[in-house]
Amino acid sequence: MKSNDGRKTDKKGEVTMRWRWFPIGLILCTSVALTAQQKTTQQKVMLSFRITEKTTLGQILSSLARQTTAQLRMEEGTRTFVHRYTFPPHMIGVTVKGNNVGEVLAFLMGSGWEGSPLKPELRAQFPNRMLARTPMPIIVGSKKLWACNNRAFDWKWEKPKGGPAGGIITLWLRLNSDGDIVKRQPIQLRPLQNNFSLDYLRDRIKELTGIYFNIDPEWHQNVNYKLLPEYRGQVLPADPNIPLFVGKMRTIFGDTLDRSHTLGEWLSIFAESLNEHSKARGCLWKWTCSDGANPIYTLRCYVHVRSE
């Protein structure tokens, strides 16, 4: 049946509704070319963000907050940090996708193979070679280092009784500014002579703090002479391996080495120096620490593995 105004009615003459679905498009315009695209269907909403050099984590979180009925909560210090947090080099150009806010957050706060130089056929065997998608940037002197591979954030989604309809999403920093999970006092290693090796500095830190950090793979901290451009064409010594010395570190960090640094900052210095020392071999050195009050610290090459 039809009513006087042309709408359909049921047998009792009551007006019924005809549902129509319209695609909804959302365009977010920001000065850093952050884009979010939505594809709306009857079942789900696809969220998509392409990361650029200027994209901040805060911009993505602000956009996500508009896509959910949940409340996004952060302490003021964390909120300030995320709005100036830009992503590490291996995440530039990555498109983050998720069916919902939770999937996007889980991706960003996790680790993956984006930007990994490890051979694809080896990845299933070495999941600890994944790269953190939002690691802590470490500032040493005037340098911003991406030598830490610890995820900087934790988050949870709760739905407390009597709370907001969509629940409460809480995000917080899990690390200190030096990438360490434990807050530690600065360590003074001066005087540093140019012929001091990384092994010597590792033992010195053990004497001062009681902490001995691992190097994985251990043999790989030394690089064969013939792979170093400065030794090309020369007669090689009987021992073909050369350790990393303070002299090489000074070419990168200069007098910064003579200052006190926390353990996390020293590990970042060592990782960055190892990358320069072993670039002919194509290494990628970063450091991590495990959770807990007594974490295990590891300097690791994310390209090569012990089985090679």
C-alpha positions in Angstrom: 0.0 0.0 0.0 1.0 3.6 -0.4 0.2 6.5 1.8 -1.1 9.8 0.5 2.5 11.2 0.3 3.6 8.2 -1.7 5.5 6.3 1.0 5.0 2.5 1.5 2.7 1.3 4.2 2.1 -2.1 5.7 -1.2 -3.9 5.7 -2.3 -1.8 8.8 -1.6 1.4 7.0 1.5 2.2 9.1 4.4 3.9 7.3 7.5 1.7 6.9 11.0 3.0 6.2 13.2 2.1 3.2 16.9 2.0 4.2 19.5 3.4 1.8 23.3 3.3 2.3 25.4 6.2 1.2 29.2 6.1 1.1 30.8 8.5 3.5 34.1 10.1 2.6 36.4 11.8 5.1 39.2 13.9 4.0 41.7 15.2 6.6 43.9 18.0 5.4 46.9 18.9 7.5 50.1 20.9 6.8 52.1 17.7 6.8 50.1 15.8 4.2 48.7 13.3 6.7 45.8 11.5 5.1 43.1 9.3 6.5 40.7 7.5 4.3 37.5 5.8 5.2 35.6 3.2 3.3 32.2 2.7 4.9 30.1 -0.4 4.4 27.3 -1.9 6.3 29.8 -4.1 8.2 33.0 -2.0 8.9 35.0 1.1 8.5 38.5 0.9 7.1 41.0 3.4 8.5 44.1 4.3 6.6 47.0 6.6 7.4 50.1 7.2 5.2 53.1 8.2 7.3 55.4 11.0 6.0 58.5 12.6 7.4 56.4 15.2 9.1 53.6 13.1 10.3 53.3 13.1 14.1 51.9 10.3 16.2 49.6 13.0 17.8 48.0 13.7 14.5 47.1 10.1 14.0 45.8 9.7 17.5 43.7 12.9 17.2 42.1 11.4 14.0 41.5 8.1 15.7 39.8 9.8 18.6 37.2 11.2 16.1 36.5 7.7 14.8 35.4 6.1 18.1 33.0 6.7 21.0 35.8 5.6 23.4 37.7 8.2 25.4 41.4 8.5 24.6 43.4 9.4 27.7 47.0 10.3 28.2 49.0 12.1 30.9 49.9 15.6 30.0 53.6 14.8 29.5 52.7 11.9 27.2 50.3 14.0 25.3 52.9 16.7 24.7 55.4 14.0 23.6 53.1 12.3 21.0 52.3 15.6 19.4 56.0 16.1 18.6 56.9 12.5 18.0 57.8 11.8 14.3 58.3 8.3 13.0 61.7 6.5 12.5 63.1 6.4 8.9 62.0 2.8 8.3 58.4 3.8 8.8 58.4 6.7 6.3 56.1 5.9 3.4 54.3 3.1 5.3 50.5 3.0 5.1 48.9 2.0 8.3 45.5 0.3 7.9 43.0 -1.2 10.3 39.3 -2.1 10.5 39.0 -0.2 13.7 40.9 2.0 16.2 42.2 -0.9 18.1 43.8 -2.5 15.1 45.6 0.7 14.2 46.9 1.2 17.8 48.1 -2.4 18.0 50.0 -1.9 14.7 51.6 1.4 15.7 52.6 0.2 19.2 54.0 -3.1 18.0 56.9 -4.4 15.9 57.1 -5.7 12.3 59.2 -6.2 9.2 58.7 -2.8 7.7 62.1 -1.5 6.6 63.8 -4.7 7.8 67.0 -5.7 5.8 66.9 -9.3 7.1 66.4 -11.8 4.3 62.7 -12.8 4.0 63.5 -16.5 4.2 65.1 -16.0 7.6 62.4 -13.9 9.3 60.3 -16.7 10.6 63.3 -18.1 12.4 64.4 -14.8 14.0 61.3 -12.8 15.2 63.6 -10.8 17.5 64.9 -9.1 14.4 61.7 -7.2 13.9 61.9 -3.4 14.1 59.8 -1.4 16.6 57.3 0.8 14.7 57.4 3.6 17.3 60.8 3.3 19.1 62.2 6.0 21.4 64.4 8.6 19.6 67.6 9.1 21.7 69.2 12.6 21.7 73.0 12.5 22.2 74.6 15.9 22.0 73.0 17.5 18.9 72.2 14.1 17.3 68.9 12.4 17.1 69.6 8.6 17.1 67.2 5.8 16.1 69.5 3.3 17.6 67.0 2.0 20.2 64.6 -0.8 19.2 62.4 -0.7 22.3 58.8 0.2 21.7 58.2 3.5 23.4 54.5 3.1 24.3 52.0 0.8 25.9 48.2 1.1 25.7 45.0 -0.6 26.9 41.3 -0.5 26.1 39.0 -0.9 29.0 35.2 -0.8 29.3 34.5 -0.1 33.0 31.0 -0.3 34.4 29.3 3.1 34.2 32.1 4.4 31.9 31.8 5.9 28.4 29.8 3.8 25.9 32.9 3.0 23.9 35.2 2.5 26.9 38.5 4.1 27.8 41.7 3.9 25.8 44.7 4.7 27.8 48.2 5.3 26.3 51.4 5.9 28.2 55.2 6.0 27.8 56.8 2.8 28.9 60.4 4.1 28.5 62.6 6.9 29.8 63.9 9.5 27.4 67.1 7.4 26.8 65.1 4.3 25.7 65.8 2.4 29.0 62.9 0.9 30.9 64.7 1.7 34.1 65.7 5.2 35.1 69.5 5.2 35.6 72.2 7.7 36.7 74.7 9.0 34.1 78.0 7.0 33.7 81.3 8.8 33.3 83.9 6.8 31.3 86.5 9.5 31.0 89.4 9.4 30.3 88.7 7.8 26.9 91.8 7.1 24.9 91.3 6.5 21.2 92.8 3.0 21.3 90.2 1.8 23.9 88.0 -0.9 22.2 84.3 -1.5 22.6 85.1 -4.6 24.6 87.1 -2.6 27.1 84.2 0.0 27.5 81.8 -2.9 28.0 83.9 -4.3 30.8 84.3 -0.8 32.3 80.5 -0.3 32.4 80.2 -3.7 34.1 82.6 -2.6 36.8 80.8 0.7 37.4 77.2 -0.5 37.2 77.1 -4.3 37.5 75.4 -4.5 34.1 77.0 -6.5 31.2 75.3 -6.0 27.9 75.2 -8.7 25.2 76.4 -8.3 21.6 74.5 -10.4 19.1 76.0 -12.0 17.2 79.1 -11.6 19.4 81.7 -12.2 16.7 80.1 -9.7 14.4 81.2 -6.6 16.4 84.5 -7.0 14.6 84.7 -6.3 10.8 87.2 -7.9 8.4 89.9 -5.5 7.3 89.3 -6.2 3.7 85.8 -4.8 4.0 87.0 -1.4 5.1 87.8 1.1 2.4 90.8 2.6 4.2 92.6 -0.8 4.1 91.8 -1.6 0.4 94.9 -2.6 -1.5 97.1 -2.9 1.6 98.8 -5.9 3.1 96.4 -7.3 5.7 97.6 -8.1 9.2 97.7 -11.7 10.5 94.5 -11.0 12.4 92.0 -10.0 9.7 89.5 -8.6 12.2 89.6 -5.1 13.6 87.5 -4.1 16.7 85.6 -0.9 17.1 87.8 1.7 18.9 87.0 5.0 20.6 88.9 6.7 17.8 86.1 5.7 15.3 83.5 6.8 17.8 85.1 10.3 18.0 84.7 10.8 14.2 80.9 10.7 14.9 80.5 12.1 18.4 83.6 14.2 19.1 83.9 15.6 22.6 80.4 14.3 23.4 82.2 11.1 24.4 83.9 12.9 27.3 80.5 13.7 29.0 78.5 11.6 31.3 75.8 9.5 29.7 73.2 7.1 30.9 73.4 3.4 29.9 70.8 3.9 27.2 72.7 6.8 25.7 76.0 4.9 25.8 74.3 1.9 24.0 72.9 4.3 21.4 76.5 5.7 20.9 77.9 2.2 20.5 75.1 1.1 18.1 75.6 4.2 15.9 79.4 3.8 15.9 79.1 0.1 15.0 76.9 1.1 12.0 79.6 3.4 10.8 82.3 0.8 11.6 80.6 -2.0 9.7 78.8 -0.1 6.9 80.9 -1.9 4.3 79.2 -5.1 5.5 75.8 -3.5 5.4 75.0 -3.9 9.1 72.1 -2.4 11.1 72.9 -2.1 14.8 70.3 -1.3 17.4 69.9 -2.1 21.1 67.1 -3.5 23.2 66.3 -4.3 26.8 63.8 -6.8 28.2 61.0 -5.9 30.6 61.4 -6.0 34.4 63.4 -4.4 37.2 66.6 -6.2 36.0 66.4 -6.0 32.2 68.8 -7.8 29.9 70.5 -5.4 27.4 71.5 -6.5 23.9 73.3 -4.8 21.1 72.1 -6.6 18.0 72.8 -6.6 14.2 69.4 -6.8 12.6 70.8 -7.8 9.2 73.1 -10.8 10.0 72.5 -13.8 12.2 74.9 -16.2 13.9 74.0 -19.1 11.5 75.5 -17.3 8.5 
